[in-house]
């Protein structure tokens, strides 16, 4: 389920947005200021942030900047009561993806959220992040800042499959079909061997992610968010 973090200090506005988005199938979390929103993001990342500009403690401008530093690819939509073009220009300059002026039609909000998510998914459907790690399926590489790993194809595909669904349990036959194909003639031990290699390769990075054996079932990739 797609999650949206709503950062809004107006209780009535926040409740209205939550009702609308819940009805559309989104999982909604709330924060009343930028500082609280950052704490929410650290504890559990979200798919999109909807933030008001005028808030106490940390306003939307500062929060937008902080969020961009935290995750350059996070979809952000700003909400403001001001109609001035300069305000919109400032928001886009700080990294906002879209901008809504109060009062707005709830259905327009939903449409804009869906449009922004579509744009990001088109750009990111070949990219998976694990903390500071980035798996680029187009290049078949794993990177962490300036460090890059060029993995053997099947190792990369196996890690990519697990990382695309953190916390989800995959049985060995599911991984065989997803990575090697349904007509693969080897046995399920192939998966075990490749998992062992991945664990050894990234043994120093278990603080970011780890591949866990689920006895009698298979494997799943765990991050801090899914512990």
WOLIN-V119091 format. One record per residue. N is the residue number from 1. RES is the residue in one letter. PHI is phi as a letter, one per 20 degrees, with the letter a starting at -180 (* if undefined). Layout:
n=N res=RES phi=PHI
n=N res=RES phi=PHI
This chain:
n=1 res=X phi=*
n=2 res=X phi=f
n=3 res=X phi=d
n=4 res=X phi=c
n=5 res=X phi=e
n=6 res=X phi=e
n=7 res=X phi=d
n=8 res=X phi=b
n=9 res=X phi=e
n=10 res=X phi=e
n=11 res=X phi=g
n=12 res=X phi=f
n=13 res=X phi=f
n=14 res=X phi=f
n=15 res=X phi=f
n=16 res=X phi=f
n=17 res=X phi=f
n=18 res=X phi=f
n=19 res=X phi=f
n=20 res=X phi=f
n=21 res=X phi=f
n=22 res=X phi=f
n=23 res=X phi=f
n=24 res=X phi=e
n=25 res=X phi=n
n=26 res=X phi=e
n=27 res=X phi=e
n=28 res=X phi=d
n=29 res=X phi=c
n=30 res=X phi=c
n=31 res=X phi=b
n=32 res=X phi=d
n=33 res=X phi=b
n=34 res=X phi=f
n=35 res=X phi=f
n=36 res=X phi=f
n=37 res=X phi=f
n=38 res=X phi=f
n=39 res=X phi=f
n=40 res=X phi=f
n=41 res=X phi=f
n=42 res=X phi=f
n=43 res=X phi=f
n=44 res=X phi=b
n=45 res=X phi=g
n=46 res=X phi=c
n=47 res=X phi=e
n=48 res=X phi=b
n=49 res=X phi=d
n=50 res=X phi=d
n=51 res=X phi=c
n=52 res=X phi=e
n=53 res=X phi=f
n=54 res=X phi=e
n=55 res=X phi=b
n=56 res=X phi=f
n=57 res=X phi=m
n=58 res=X phi=c
n=59 res=X phi=e
n=60 res=X phi=f
n=61 res=X phi=f
n=62 res=X phi=f
n=63 res=X phi=f
n=64 res=X phi=g
n=65 res=X phi=f
n=66 res=X phi=f
n=67 res=X phi=f
n=68 res=X phi=f
n=69 res=X phi=f
n=70 res=X phi=f
n=71 res=X phi=b
n=72 res=X phi=f
n=73 res=X phi=d
n=74 res=X phi=e
n=75 res=X phi=f
n=76 res=X phi=c
n=77 res=X phi=c
n=78 res=X phi=d
n=79 res=X phi=c
n=80 res=X phi=b
n=81 res=X phi=e
n=82 res=X phi=e
n=83 res=X phi=e
n=84 res=X phi=f
n=85 res=X phi=g
n=86 res=X phi=f
n=87 res=X phi=f
n=88 res=X phi=f
n=89 res=X phi=f
n=90 res=X phi=f
n=91 res=X phi=f
n=92 res=X phi=f
n=93 res=X phi=f
n=94 res=X phi=e
n=95 res=X phi=o
n=96 res=X phi=f
n=97 res=X phi=e
n=98 res=X phi=b
n=99 res=X phi=b
n=100 res=X phi=c
n=101 res=X phi=d
n=102 res=X phi=f
n=103 res=X phi=f
n=104 res=X phi=c
n=105 res=X phi=f
n=106 res=X phi=g
n=107 res=X phi=f
n=108 res=X phi=f
n=109 res=X phi=g
n=110 res=X phi=f
n=111 res=X phi=f
n=112 res=X phi=f
n=113 res=X phi=f
n=114 res=X phi=f
n=115 res=X phi=f
n=116 res=X phi=f
n=117 res=X phi=f
n=118 res=X phi=f
n=119 res=X phi=f
n=120 res=X phi=f
n=121 res=X phi=f
n=122 res=X phi=f
n=123 res=X phi=f
n=124 res=X phi=d
n=125 res=X phi=f
n=126 res=X phi=d
n=127 res=X phi=c
n=128 res=X phi=c
n=129 res=X phi=d
n=130 res=X phi=c
n=131 res=X phi=m
n=132 res=X phi=e
n=133 res=X phi=f
n=134 res=X phi=c
n=135 res=X phi=d
n=136 res=X phi=d
n=137 res=X phi=f
n=138 res=X phi=f
n=139 res=X phi=e
n=140 res=X phi=m
n=141 res=X phi=c
n=142 res=X phi=d
n=143 res=X phi=c
n=144 res=X phi=c
n=145 res=X phi=m
n=146 res=X phi=e
n=147 res=X phi=e
n=148 res=X phi=c
n=149 res=X phi=d
n=150 res=X phi=d
n=151 res=X phi=e
n=152 res=X phi=g
n=153 res=X phi=g
n=154 res=X phi=f
n=155 res=X phi=f
n=156 res=X phi=f
n=157 res=X phi=f
n=158 res=X phi=f
n=159 res=X phi=f
n=160 res=X phi=f
n=161 res=X phi=f
n=162 res=X phi=f
n=163 res=X phi=f
n=164 res=X phi=f
n=165 res=X phi=c
n=166 res=X phi=g
n=167 res=X phi=n
n=168 res=X phi=e
n=169 res=X phi=e
n=170 res=X phi=d
n=171 res=X phi=f
n=172 res=X phi=g
n=173 res=X phi=f
n=174 res=X phi=f
n=175 res=X phi=f
n=176 res=X phi=g
n=177 res=X phi=f
n=178 res=X phi=f
n=179 res=X phi=d
n=180 res=X phi=d
n=181 res=X phi=n
n=182 res=X phi=f
n=183 res=X phi=e
n=184 res=X phi=f
n=185 res=X phi=e
n=186 res=X phi=e
n=187 res=X phi=d
n=188 res=X phi=f
n=189 res=X phi=f
n=190 res=X phi=g
n=191 res=X phi=f
n=192 res=X phi=g
n=193 res=X phi=f
n=194 res=X phi=f
n=195 res=X phi=f
n=196 res=X phi=g
n=197 res=X phi=f
n=198 res=X phi=f
n=199 res=X phi=f
n=200 res=X phi=f
n=201 res=X phi=f
n=202 res=X phi=d
n=203 res=X phi=f
n=204 res=X phi=e
n=205 res=X phi=c
n=206 res=X phi=f
n=207 res=X phi=f
n=208 res=X phi=e
n=209 res=X phi=a
n=210 res=X phi=b
n=211 res=X phi=e
n=212 res=X phi=d
n=213 res=X phi=e
n=214 res=X phi=d
n=215 res=X phi=g
n=216 res=X phi=n
n=217 res=X phi=c
n=218 res=X phi=r
n=219 res=X phi=c
n=220 res=X phi=b
n=221 res=X phi=e
n=222 res=X phi=d
n=223 res=X phi=c
n=224 res=X phi=g
n=225 res=X phi=f
n=226 res=X phi=d
n=227 res=X phi=f
